[in-house]
């Protein structure tokens, strides 16, 4: 269950909120019901007459930077920025195995794997274009920490792409074969950084979310420093890539 959501606000101004979404909290209501971020939006009004709305989405088990618009015009402007590819996004993932290369681009089309489960995706040559850029940050204990940039924004794109190249995200029970039993590893995928344009007269808004506890613990067990992984991810230049929202 999430902590007090207002305490997880990373940035607030008159137009935009960026929060650090906890892993395990869905952003929308699902068929199984249960608590979602929508239940907490009213607590994020901060004096405005209406609650903010999502400018994009993160999967239930993905943590980190989530952008919300505080009113209708702000939400429309954010929507144009995300659709136009002017929003920079960097994810950090811990994956099983160590890639042979230090970085690259994954270009594998994706389509729905099941007509009744629209979120369940698979590689399909007849599907929609899907592109992910990645960089190897560090390795240890048979695992690797990667920085990721979704150039397109397909459902579960990062998760499917990494599994397709033989390096599934640690804790991925859908695509990576992790156990779905309680107490198993949590998905190790985190929206570390988001960079939002703010017009010609202002510098971009650059917001970063600290790695969650479960990822920090795993990185420490890899004999690596979590703060160093954050710094290395921040130093990767994905600025020239069109960013989507494929977490």
TORVOVEX-934046 format. One line per 10 residues: number of its first residue (from 1); their letters; for each residue x, y, z of C-alpha. Coordinates in nm, 3 decimals. Layout:
residues N
NUM> A> X:Y:Z | ...
***
This chain:
residues 247
1> XXXXXXXXXX> 0.000:0.000:0.000 | 0.125:0.351:-0.074 | 0.256:0.596:0.178 | 0.088:0.933:0.217 | 0.072:1.041:-0.149 | 0.111:1.419:-0.088 | 0.443:1.344:0.082 | 0.562:1.186:-0.243 | 0.533:1.506:-0.449 | 0.867:1.574:-0.619
11> XXXXXXXXXX> 0.765:1.899:-0.791 | 0.468:2.133:-0.770 | 0.389:2.455:-0.955 | 0.073:2.616:-1.089 | 0.059:2.385:-1.390 | 0.227:2.056:-1.311 | 0.274:1.800:-1.036 | 0.535:1.526:-1.051 | 0.499:1.253:-0.792 | 0.708:0.951:-0.700
21> XXXXXXXXXX> 0.457:0.671:-0.759 | 0.517:0.370:-0.536 | 0.547:0.025:-0.689 | 0.229:-0.179:-0.650 | -0.015:0.112:-0.685 | -0.226:0.109:-1.006 | -0.299:0.445:-1.162 | -0.644:0.339:-1.291 | -0.927:0.121:-1.169 | -0.907:-0.237:-1.294
31> XXXXXXXXXX> -1.150:-0.528:-1.314 | -1.032:-0.660:-0.977 | -1.097:-0.330:-0.798 | -0.878:-0.223:-0.509 | -0.693:0.095:-0.419 | -0.555:0.310:-0.702 | -0.387:0.646:-0.743 | -0.727:0.782:-0.848 | -0.836:0.743:-0.486 | -0.568:0.993:-0.379
41> XXXXXXXXXX> -0.597:1.264:-0.646 | -0.826:1.483:-0.438 | -0.547:1.511:-0.179 | -0.328:1.660:-0.452 | -0.546:1.964:-0.528 | -0.331:2.193:-0.307 | -0.592:2.470:-0.311 | -0.721:2.432:-0.667 | -1.092:2.358:-0.722 | -1.031:2.032:-0.910
51> XXXXXXXXXX> -0.787:1.744:-0.860 | -0.501:1.696:-1.109 | -0.519:1.441:-1.388 | -0.264:1.201:-1.533 | -0.059:1.329:-1.826 | 0.071:0.976:-1.895 | 0.076:0.644:-1.710 | 0.300:0.396:-1.536 | 0.231:0.028:-1.483 | 0.112:-0.086:-1.142
61> XXXXXXXXXX> 0.448:-0.234:-1.049 | 0.665:0.043:-1.199 | 0.776:0.312:-0.955 | 0.900:0.667:-1.000 | 0.826:0.993:-1.180 | 0.462:1.035:-1.279 | 0.342:1.365:-1.430 | -0.001:1.519:-1.366 | -0.162:1.832:-1.507 | -0.327:2.063:-1.253
71> XXXXXXXXXX> -0.595:2.203:-1.484 | -0.740:2.150:-1.832 | -0.503:2.372:-2.030 | -0.195:2.238:-1.852 | -0.311:1.883:-1.918 | -0.363:1.961:-2.288 | -0.015:2.115:-2.316 | 0.140:1.816:-2.143 | -0.048:1.582:-2.375 | 0.098:1.762:-2.677
81> XXXXXXXXXX> 0.448:1.743:-2.529 | 0.426:1.370:-2.466 | 0.269:1.304:-2.808 | 0.524:1.526:-2.981 | 0.822:1.353:-2.825 | 0.957:1.659:-2.645 | 0.948:1.496:-2.300 | 1.272:1.326:-2.195 | 1.239:1.009:-1.988 | 1.499:0.784:-1.829
91> XXXXXXXXXX> 1.418:0.456:-1.657 | 1.647:0.237:-1.448 | 1.604:-0.140:-1.453 | 1.782:-0.435:-1.299 | 1.782:-0.728:-1.541 | 1.881:-1.092:-1.528 | 2.210:-1.167:-1.699 | 2.464:-0.922:-1.839 | 2.435:-0.793:-2.199 | 2.738:-0.848:-2.419
101> XXXXXXXXXX> 2.718:-0.492:-2.553 | 2.738:-0.170:-2.351 | 2.427:-0.027:-2.513 | 2.205:-0.032:-2.814 | 1.862:0.009:-2.966 | 1.586:-0.252:-2.962 | 1.347:-0.229:-3.257 | 1.083:-0.500:-3.223 | 0.719:-0.444:-3.315 | 0.459:-0.526:-3.051
111> XXXXXXXXXX> 0.097:-0.641:-3.063 | -0.165:-0.767:-2.821 | -0.098:-1.126:-2.726 | -0.459:-1.193:-2.635 | -0.779:-1.028:-2.765 | -0.930:-1.042:-2.416 | -0.628:-0.905:-2.225 | -0.538:-0.579:-2.397 | -0.236:-0.511:-2.174 | -0.070:-0.846:-2.250
121> XXXXXXXXXX> 0.182:-0.779:-2.527 | 0.415:-0.985:-2.747 | 0.671:-0.930:-3.020 | 0.489:-0.945:-3.354 | 0.630:-0.847:-3.697 | 0.280:-0.728:-3.789 | 0.242:-0.516:-3.477 | 0.308:-0.149:-3.397 | 0.654:0.002:-3.416 | 0.831:-0.007:-3.080
131> XXXXXXXXXX> 1.181:0.128:-3.012 | 1.385:0.126:-2.691 | 1.733:0.273:-2.637 | 1.942:0.132:-2.353 | 2.280:0.166:-2.185 | 2.462:-0.072:-1.950 | 2.541:0.106:-1.623 | 2.701:-0.167:-1.412 | 2.693:-0.539:-1.340 | 2.728:-0.770:-1.044
141> XXXXXXXXXX> 2.620:-1.111:-0.913 | 2.484:-1.216:-1.254 | 2.260:-0.909:-1.281 | 2.293:-0.580:-1.469 | 2.167:-0.226:-1.407 | 2.050:-0.052:-1.723 | 1.935:0.297:-1.819 | 1.642:0.286:-2.061 | 1.468:0.533:-2.289 | 1.139:0.434:-2.452
151> XXXXXXXXXX> 1.154:0.608:-2.792 | 0.798:0.494:-2.854 | 0.541:0.438:-2.582 | 0.375:0.100:-2.628 | 0.214:-0.090:-2.342 | 0.476:-0.287:-2.144 | 0.732:-0.196:-2.408 | 1.039:-0.198:-2.185 | 0.940:-0.524:-2.019 | 0.870:-0.710:-2.344
161> XXXXXXXXXX> 1.176:-0.572:-2.523 | 1.419:-0.670:-2.248 | 1.273:-1.017:-2.219 | 1.296:-1.052:-2.598 | 1.672:-0.990:-2.596 | 1.723:-1.244:-2.320 | 1.751:-1.007:-2.023 | 1.411:-0.991:-1.850 | 1.359:-0.739:-1.575 | 1.410:-0.885:-1.229
171> XXXXXXXXXX> 1.077:-0.951:-1.059 | 0.870:-0.944:-1.380 | 0.604:-1.210:-1.323 | 0.435:-1.151:-1.661 | 0.723:-1.159:-1.906 | 1.026:-1.254:-1.699 | 0.905:-1.575:-1.535 | 0.922:-1.446:-1.176 | 0.699:-1.609:-0.917 | 0.360:-1.448:-0.858
181> XXXXXXXXXX> 0.347:-1.581:-0.502 | 0.348:-1.326:-0.217 | 0.695:-1.242:-0.096 | 0.857:-1.281:-0.437 | 1.077:-1.012:-0.595 | 0.906:-0.686:-0.693 | 0.947:-0.556:-1.048 | 1.281:-0.373:-1.071 | 1.175:-0.097:-1.310 | 1.183:0.267:-1.204
191> XXXXXXXXXX> 1.103:0.595:-1.381 | 1.413:0.779:-1.262 | 1.393:1.107:-1.451 | 1.153:1.320:-1.652 | 1.244:1.639:-1.838 | 0.951:1.860:-1.940 | 0.967:2.155:-2.181 | 0.839:2.487:-2.039 | 0.850:2.721:-2.338 | 1.127:2.921:-2.497
201> XXXXXXXXXX> 1.173:3.162:-2.207 | 1.222:2.898:-1.936 | 1.463:2.609:-1.892 | 1.313:2.258:-1.900 | 1.174:2.115:-1.579 | 1.408:1.832:-1.473 | 1.270:1.602:-1.200 | 1.427:1.287:-1.056 | 1.285:1.019:-0.827 | 1.513:0.825:-0.590
211> XXXXXXXXXX> 1.541:0.452:-0.645 | 1.288:0.259:-0.433 | 1.396:0.049:-0.139 | 1.369:-0.288:-0.314 | 1.593:-0.175:-0.601 | 1.843:-0.011:-0.366 | 1.866:-0.336:-0.169 | 1.924:-0.541:-0.484 | 2.187:-0.299:-0.616 | 2.366:-0.311:-0.283
221> XXXXXXXXXX> 2.358:-0.692:-0.299 | 2.524:-0.660:-0.642 | 2.812:-0.488:-0.455 | 2.725:-0.156:-0.618 | 2.632:0.183:-0.474 | 2.270:0.288:-0.544 | 2.366:0.657:-0.550 | 2.632:0.582:-0.811 | 2.377:0.401:-1.029 | 2.144:0.702:-1.005
231> XXXXXXXXXX> 2.426:0.936:-1.106 | 2.528:0.717:-1.399 | 2.170:0.697:-1.524 | 2.134:1.074:-1.501 | 2.454:1.118:-1.704 | 2.326:0.911:-1.999 | 2.226:1.146:-2.280 | 1.894:1.035:-2.424 | 1.804:1.398:-2.504 | 1.820:1.350:-2.880
241> XXXXXXX> 1.574:1.061:-2.866 | 1.198:1.088:-2.892 | 1.068:0.970:-2.554 | 0.748:0.778:-2.496 | 0.595:0.614:-2.189 | 0.643:0.244:-2.229 | 0.691:0.138:-1.865
***
